[in-house]
Amino acid sequence: MTENEISKIIFDCALKVHKALGPGLLESSYEECLYYELMKSGLKVQKQKSLPLIYEEVKLDIGYRIDLIVDDKVIIELKAVEALNDVHLAQILTYLKLSDCKLGMLINFNVTLIKNGIRRVVNNL
């Protein structure tokens, strides 16, 4: 399955979760529900996956954690904030670079319409 096909499923699952729960909950609530929906759809999903930083020949386990990673191809960074900003974008770009993934989805559930809270982020390697 391609990254684009996976991202379509992610969008549909996020939409389903958002329709059921609406905005205003904690990020962890959305994470658990989205994880459940993605697993139900048959995708391989890992949550809170540790991501080391490699500097020269040193591997540093310094606490980076990916919210969700789907089929080892698409990173999902979840938020429940008033608005996404440049720091959120920088965070997912860093995760994409460190993991060698091509596609990330930054999803903010604290919006009236979920389509306004989803941002696709491409790692240009």
Buried (B, 14 or more C-beta within 10 A) or exposed (E): BEBEEBBEBBBEBBBBBBEEEEBEBEBEBBBEBBBEBBBEBEBEBBBEBEBBEEEEEEEEEEEBEBBBBBBEBBBBBBBBEEEBEEEBBEBBBBBBEBBEBBBBBBBBBBBEEBEEBBBBBEBEE
